[in-house]
Amino acid sequence: MRKQTLDDLAPGTLKGKRVFVRVDYNVPVENGRVTDDTRIRASLPTLKHLVENGAALVLASHLGRPKAKWKPEFSLAPVADRLRELIDAPVSFVPDILGEQAQAAVAALKPGEILLLENVRFQAEEEANDPAFSAALARYGDLYVDDAFGTAHRAHATTEGVARVMKEAGKPAVAGYLIEKELRFLGQALSDPQRPFAAILGGAKISGKIDVIEKLLPQVDHLLIGGAMANTFFKAMGLETGKSLVEDDKIEMARGLLARAGTKLVLPVDCIVAAEATAGVATQVVERAAIPSDLAVYDVGPKSVAVFADILRGSRTILWNGPVGMFEVAAFASGTRSLADALAEAAAGGAVAVVGGGDTAAAVEEAGLAGRMTHVSTGGGASLEFLEGRVLPGVDVLDDAEVAA
């Protein structure tokens, strides 16, 4: 079901209004400075649109997991500093959420100005989705905009409760441009993909991707499996897996998936193995049927990369969630980096290349290829749950768009 976005609001709706915006500024901060501003930059189209249309903005976000304690290392003050450098609008910060200082700062806001509240997870009421807390925050805005896809799978006060209170009061609750983009690309990949449609699933465990596999299997033309989760499939095929990570309790499930998937499911044909995943360790490239009993698999091999890349080059829609090797260690980064290159090449040729959040997005960013993808999701857990077909509370609560007859 499509949700209303900023573009669905009637002309003039924003002028002179105060907008409560849930953003996802859960970004890395070291020594008082933001070290990766990807999520802040991703929010700029929404913020600029609101400011240019005469709104005053109250921004809410979390940072890290302070466990309802006010800790300076989790303050959003450095985020406000970085936002100030990125947007041509006055940005202020208040080290408060609902106290007198915050209320005064909100009341003083003028059209075109932006106020960032302190980390909402400093208060236990946020994650508890406390009704009174939600109601108090809802008084800060004339309408609600959610642009925090990374937290859309959480029913917290600022992601669900505030929107619900505002809707009950007849105030609009709509999606920002980032959430609209996430839903469009991820949704299109699932419901109306250009074909051939290939999906790449990596990561450590099948157990974390079971629902995604079940959702994608009937829809894709090719399902490529990499990462440590491939080891469980190897063992289900009766192959030696050495000291590799294997989910023994999921071997029967893997065997069943292999039988059902047939030629759709594509596994690595060779692997990079080593005694341990450390810098400078000696590595070997071996066929998947020749994994040494005293070594472990940490990456896909060059033949596998060639097979995968060939499939990707012939695909028109590609969805990637999960690295295919332990890319954090240079010796095991080549598989993931090579697939990122192949996706970028496919996108340049007109394919829709969508990268899931979390580690996959980090790998693509690290490779300097994010800008060459059709879309890189900002949501780790949220994108995974969306692909599983689950309802995302932060999206579900927003106003439904009218469907043309």
RABEL-V719358 format. One record per residue. N is the residue number from 0. SS is DSSP state (2 for helix, 1 for strand, 0 for the rest). PSI is psi in degrees with one decimal (* if undefined). Layout:
n:N ss:SS psi:PSI
n:N ss:SS psi:PSI
//
This chain:
n:0 ss:0 psi:127.7
n:1 ss:0 psi:142.4
n:2 ss:1 psi:153.6
n:3 ss:0 psi:143.7
n:4 ss:1 psi:179.8
n:5 ss:2 psi:-35.5
n:6 ss:2 psi:-11.6
n:7 ss:2 psi:-11.5
n:8 ss:0 psi:142.1
n:9 ss:0 psi:146.9
n:10 ss:0 psi:136.7
n:11 ss:0 psi:-5.5
n:12 ss:0 psi:-35.9
n:13 ss:0 psi:-20.9
n:14 ss:0 psi:121.5
n:15 ss:0 psi:5.8
n:16 ss:0 psi:155.6
n:17 ss:1 psi:127.0
n:18 ss:1 psi:126.6
n:19 ss:1 psi:117.3
n:20 ss:1 psi:121.0
n:21 ss:1 psi:113.8
n:22 ss:0 psi:166.2
n:23 ss:0 psi:91.1
n:24 ss:0 psi:34.9
n:25 ss:0 psi:80.6
n:26 ss:0 psi:157.0
n:27 ss:0 psi:134.7
n:28 ss:1 psi:127.8
n:29 ss:1 psi:131.4
n:30 ss:0 psi:40.6
n:31 ss:0 psi:11.8
n:32 ss:1 psi:142.9
n:33 ss:1 psi:127.2
n:34 ss:0 psi:-13.8
n:35 ss:0 psi:109.2
n:36 ss:0 psi:19.8
n:37 ss:2 psi:-47.1
n:38 ss:2 psi:-31.2
n:39 ss:2 psi:-45.5
n:40 ss:2 psi:-35.5
n:41 ss:2 psi:-24.1
n:42 ss:2 psi:-11.9
n:43 ss:2 psi:-42.0
n:44 ss:2 psi:-40.9
n:45 ss:2 psi:-47.1
n:46 ss:2 psi:-42.8
n:47 ss:2 psi:-41.1
n:48 ss:2 psi:-44.6
n:49 ss:2 psi:-45.1
n:50 ss:2 psi:-45.4
n:51 ss:2 psi:-20.2
n:52 ss:0 psi:18.3
n:53 ss:0 psi:19.5
n:54 ss:0 psi:156.1
n:55 ss:1 psi:134.9
n:56 ss:1 psi:132.3
n:57 ss:1 psi:112.2
n:58 ss:1 psi:138.0
n:59 ss:1 psi:138.9
n:60 ss:0 psi:167.4
n:61 ss:0 psi:168.4
n:62 ss:0 psi:115.3
n:63 ss:0 psi:-158.5
n:64 ss:0 psi:76.8
n:65 ss:0 psi:-7.5
n:66 ss:0 psi:47.4
n:67 ss:0 psi:28.0
n:68 ss:0 psi:140.1
n:69 ss:0 psi:103.7
n:70 ss:0 psi:128.2
n:71 ss:2 psi:-30.8
n:72 ss:2 psi:-12.5
n:73 ss:2 psi:13.2
n:74 ss:0 psi:148.2
n:75 ss:0 psi:6.0
n:76 ss:2 psi:-45.1
n:77 ss:2 psi:-29.4
n:78 ss:2 psi:-41.3
n:79 ss:2 psi:-39.9
n:80 ss:2 psi:-43.7
n:81 ss:2 psi:-40.4
n:82 ss:2 psi:-38.7
n:83 ss:2 psi:-33.6
n:84 ss:2 psi:-20.8
n:85 ss:2 psi:-18.7
n:86 ss:0 psi:142.5
n:87 ss:0 psi:70.6
n:88 ss:0 psi:150.9
n:89 ss:0 psi:127.4
n:90 ss:1 psi:124.6
n:91 ss:1 psi:161.4
n:92 ss:1 psi:141.6
n:93 ss:1 psi:125.3
n:94 ss:0 psi:54.0
n:95 ss:0 psi:163.3
n:96 ss:0 psi:-54.1
n:97 ss:0 psi:2.2
n:98 ss:0 psi:-176.7
n:99 ss:2 psi:-37.5
n:100 ss:2 psi:-43.4
n:101 ss:2 psi:-44.0
n:102 ss:2 psi:-39.9
n:103 ss:2 psi:-39.9
n:104 ss:2 psi:-40.1
n:105 ss:2 psi:-44.4
n:106 ss:2 psi:-29.6
n:107 ss:2 psi:-8.0
n:108 ss:0 psi:137.4
n:109 ss:0 psi:157.8
n:110 ss:0 psi:134.8
n:111 ss:0 psi:-4.4
n:112 ss:0 psi:155.0
n:113 ss:1 psi:132.9
n:114 ss:1 psi:126.0
n:115 ss:1 psi:121.8
n:116 ss:1 psi:163.1
n:117 ss:0 psi:162.1
n:118 ss:0 psi:113.7
n:119 ss:2 psi:-19.8
n:120 ss:2 psi:3.0
n:121 ss:2 psi:-16.6
n:122 ss:0 psi:132.1
n:123 ss:2 psi:-25.5
n:124 ss:2 psi:-23.2
n:125 ss:2 psi:-59.3
n:126 ss:2 psi:-21.6
n:127 ss:0 psi:-5.9
n:128 ss:0 psi:47.9
n:129 ss:0 psi:127.0
n:130 ss:2 psi:-42.0
n:131 ss:2 psi:-40.8
n:132 ss:2 psi:-44.8
n:133 ss:2 psi:-43.6
n:134 ss:2 psi:-39.3
n:135 ss:2 psi:-43.1
n:136 ss:2 psi:-33.0
n:137 ss:2 psi:-24.3
n:138 ss:0 psi:-12.3
n:139 ss:0 psi:-13.5
n:140 ss:0 psi:155.7
n:141 ss:0 psi:-18.4
n:142 ss:1 psi:163.8
n:143 ss:1 psi:135.1
n:144 ss:1 psi:125.3
n:145 ss:1 psi:120.3
n:146 ss:0 psi:24.3
n:147 ss:0 psi:75.7
n:148 ss:2 psi:-32.0
n:149 ss:2 psi:-18.3
n:150 ss:2 psi:10.8
n:151 ss:0 psi:-16.9
n:152 ss:0 psi:4.3
n:153 ss:0 psi:130.2
n:154 ss:0 psi:71.7
n:155 ss:0 psi:174.9
n:156 ss:2 psi:-51.1
n:157 ss:2 psi:-13.8
n:158 ss:2 psi:-21.1
n:159 ss:2 psi:-47.4
n:160 ss:2 psi:-47.4
n:161 ss:2 psi:-42.8
n:162 ss:2 psi:-41.8
n:163 ss:2 psi:-43.2
n:164 ss:2 psi:-44.1
n:165 ss:2 psi:-42.0
n:166 ss:2 psi:-40.2
n:167 ss:2 psi:-24.7
n:168 ss:0 psi:6.7
n:169 ss:0 psi:15.4
n:170 ss:0 psi:145.1
n:171 ss:0 psi:146.6
n:172 ss:1 psi:106.0
n:173 ss:1 psi:167.0
n:174 ss:1 psi:142.1
n:175 ss:0 psi:178.4
n:176 ss:2 psi:-31.7
n:177 ss:2 psi:-48.3
n:178 ss:2 psi:-39.9
n:179 ss:2 psi:-41.2
n:180 ss:2 psi:-42.3
n:181 ss:2 psi:-48.5
n:182 ss:2 psi:-35.9
n:183 ss:2 psi:-50.2
n:184 ss:2 psi:-43.8
n:185 ss:2 psi:-40.4
n:186 ss:2 psi:-41.0
n:187 ss:2 psi:-37.7
n:188 ss:2 psi:-33.1
n:189 ss:2 psi:-36.0
n:190 ss:2 psi:-31.8
n:191 ss:0 psi:60.8
n:192 ss:0 psi:145.8
n:193 ss:0 psi:142.2
n:194 ss:0 psi:153.4
n:195 ss:0 psi:146.7
n:196 ss:1 psi:119.3
n:197 ss:1 psi:138.5
n:198 ss:1 psi:139.8
n:199 ss:1 psi:123.9
n:200 ss:1 psi:127.6
n:201 ss:0 psi:-159.4
n:202 ss:0 psi:-176.1
n:203 ss:0 psi:-40.5
n:204 ss:0 psi:140.7
n:205 ss:2 psi:-37.1
n:206 ss:2 psi:-28.9
n:207 ss:2 psi:-9.3
n:208 ss:0 psi:10.0
n:209 ss:2 psi:-50.3
n:210 ss:2 psi:-34.3
n:211 ss:2 psi:-43.3
n:212 ss:2 psi:-45.9
n:213 ss:2 psi:-36.2
n:214 ss:2 psi:-40.2
n:215 ss:2 psi:-32.2
n:216 ss:2 psi:-45.9
n:217 ss:0 psi:-16.8
n:218 ss:0 psi:-27.9
n:219 ss:0 psi:160.3
n:220 ss:0 psi:-29.8
n:221 ss:1 psi:134.2
n:222 ss:1 psi:106.6
n:223 ss:1 psi:131.0
n:224 ss:1 psi:129.1
n:225 ss:0 psi:-168.3
n:226 ss:0 psi:-175.7
n:227 ss:0 psi:-22.8
n:228 ss:2 psi:-23.3
n:229 ss:2 psi:-27.6
n:230 ss:2 psi:-36.3
n:231 ss:2 psi:-37.0
n:232 ss:2 psi:-40.5
n:233 ss:2 psi:-45.7
n:234 ss:2 psi:-34.9
n:235 ss:2 psi:-23.5
n:236 ss:0 psi:-0.8
n:237 ss:0 psi:16.2
n:238 ss:0 psi:154.3
n:239 ss:0 psi:134.9
n:240 ss:0 psi:2.3
n:241 ss:0 psi:-132.5
n:242 ss:0 psi:18.1
n:243 ss:0 psi:154.8
n:244 ss:0 psi:123.2
n:245 ss:0 psi:138.4
n:246 ss:0 psi:94.8
n:247 ss:2 psi:-31.7
n:248 ss:2 psi:-1.2
n:249 ss:2 psi:9.7
n:250 ss:2 psi:-43.3
n:251 ss:2 psi:-38.7
n:252 ss:2 psi:-43.7
n:253 ss:2 psi:-40.7
n:254 ss:2 psi:-39.6
n:255 ss:2 psi:-39.6
n:256 ss:2 psi:-40.5
n:257 ss:2 psi:-41.4
n:258 ss:2 psi:-41.0
n:259 ss:2 psi:-35.8
n:260 ss:2 psi:-32.3
n:261 ss:2 psi:-134.6
n:262 ss:2 psi:-8.7
n:263 ss:2 psi:-38.5
n:264 ss:1 psi:121.0
n:265 ss:1 psi:118.5
n:266 ss:1 psi:159.3
n:267 ss:0 psi:144.4
n:268 ss:0 psi:-17.5
n:269 ss:1 psi:166.5
n:270 ss:1 psi:158.4
n:271 ss:1 psi:122.4
n:272 ss:1 psi:158.4
n:273 ss:1 psi:170.6
n:274 ss:0 psi:-31.5
n:275 ss:0 psi:162.5
n:276 ss:0 psi:73.8
n:277 ss:0 psi:155.9
n:278 ss:0 psi:137.2
n:279 ss:0 psi:1.4
n:280 ss:0 psi:149.2
n:281 ss:0 psi:134.7
n:282 ss:1 psi:159.1
n:283 ss:1 psi:148.4
n:284 ss:1 psi:123.9
n:285 ss:1 psi:155.0
n:286 ss:1 psi:152.9
n:287 ss:2 psi:-21.5
n:288 ss:2 psi:4.0
n:289 ss:2 psi:36.4
n:290 ss:0 psi:122.5
n:291 ss:0 psi:144.8
n:292 ss:0 psi:-20.0
n:293 ss:0 psi:7.6
n:294 ss:0 psi:171.3
n:295 ss:1 psi:151.6
n:296 ss:1 psi:130.3
n:297 ss:1 psi:-4.9
n:298 ss:1 psi:161.8
n:299 ss:1 psi:153.1
n:300 ss:0 psi:175.6
n:301 ss:2 psi:-35.1
n:302 ss:2 psi:-39.5
n:303 ss:2 psi:-43.1
n:304 ss:2 psi:-42.7
n:305 ss:2 psi:-43.2
n:306 ss:2 psi:-49.2
n:307 ss:2 psi:-47.4
n:308 ss:2 psi:-36.9
n:309 ss:2 psi:-40.9
n:310 ss:2 psi:-42.5
n:311 ss:2 psi:-38.6
n:312 ss:2 psi:-26.7
n:313 ss:0 psi:5.5
n:314 ss:0 psi:152.6
n:315 ss:0 psi:-19.8
n:316 ss:1 psi:130.8
n:317 ss:1 psi:128.9
n:318 ss:1 psi:124.9
n:319 ss:1 psi:123.4
n:320 ss:1 psi:109.4
n:321 ss:0 psi:123.7
n:322 ss:0 psi:153.7
n:323 ss:0 psi:4.0
n:324 ss:0 psi:175.9
n:325 ss:0 psi:75.7
n:326 ss:0 psi:-15.5
n:327 ss:0 psi:-24.3
n:328 ss:0 psi:125.5
n:329 ss:2 psi:-37.0
n:330 ss:2 psi:-17.4
n:331 ss:2 psi:26.1
n:332 ss:0 psi:-11.5
n:333 ss:2 psi:-37.5
n:334 ss:2 psi:-50.6
n:335 ss:2 psi:-42.7
n:336 ss:2 psi:-41.1
n:337 ss:2 psi:-38.3
n:338 ss:2 psi:-35.7
n:339 ss:2 psi:-41.5
n:340 ss:2 psi:-42.9
n:341 ss:2 psi:-38.8
n:342 ss:2 psi:-43.4
n:343 ss:2 psi:-39.5
n:344 ss:2 psi:-42.9
n:345 ss:2 psi:-41.7
n:346 ss:2 psi:-39.6
n:347 ss:2 psi:-27.1
n:348 ss:0 psi:5.0
n:349 ss:0 psi:-1.8
n:350 ss:0 psi:155.0
n:351 ss:1 psi:111.0
n:352 ss:1 psi:110.2
n:353 ss:1 psi:125.0
n:354 ss:1 psi:125.2
n:355 ss:0 psi:167.7
n:356 ss:0 psi:-165.0
n:357 ss:0 psi:-134.4
n:358 ss:2 psi:-33.9
n:359 ss:2 psi:-45.6
n:360 ss:2 psi:-40.2
n:361 ss:2 psi:-40.4
n:362 ss:2 psi:-40.6
n:363 ss:2 psi:-39.8
n:364 ss:2 psi:-45.7
n:365 ss:2 psi:-33.5
n:366 ss:0 psi:-6.9
n:367 ss:0 psi:24.3
n:368 ss:0 psi:2.9
n:369 ss:2 psi:-40.3
n:370 ss:2 psi:-13.3
n:371 ss:2 psi:-4.2
n:372 ss:0 psi:155.9
n:373 ss:0 psi:-42.4
n:374 ss:1 psi:134.7
n:375 ss:1 psi:116.0
n:376 ss:0 psi:142.3
n:377 ss:0 psi:-2.7
n:378 ss:0 psi:120.6
n:379 ss:0 psi:-77.9
n:380 ss:2 psi:-34.8
n:381 ss:2 psi:-43.3
n:382 ss:2 psi:-37.5
n:383 ss:2 psi:-45.1
n:384 ss:2 psi:-34.4
n:385 ss:2 psi:-43.8
n:386 ss:2 psi:-27.2
n:387 ss:0 psi:-11.2
n:388 ss:0 psi:13.1
n:389 ss:0 psi:156.1
n:390 ss:0 psi:130.1
n:391 ss:0 psi:112.8
n:392 ss:2 psi:-39.0
n:393 ss:2 psi:-20.4
n:394 ss:2 psi:-44.0
n:395 ss:2 psi:-33.8
n:396 ss:0 psi:-17.8
n:397 ss:0 psi:160.0
n:398 ss:0 psi:136.9
n:399 ss:1 psi:143.2
n:400 ss:0 psi:148.4
n:401 ss:0 psi:138.0
n:402 ss:0 psi:126.8
n:403 ss:0 psi:138.2
n:404 ss:0 psi:*
//
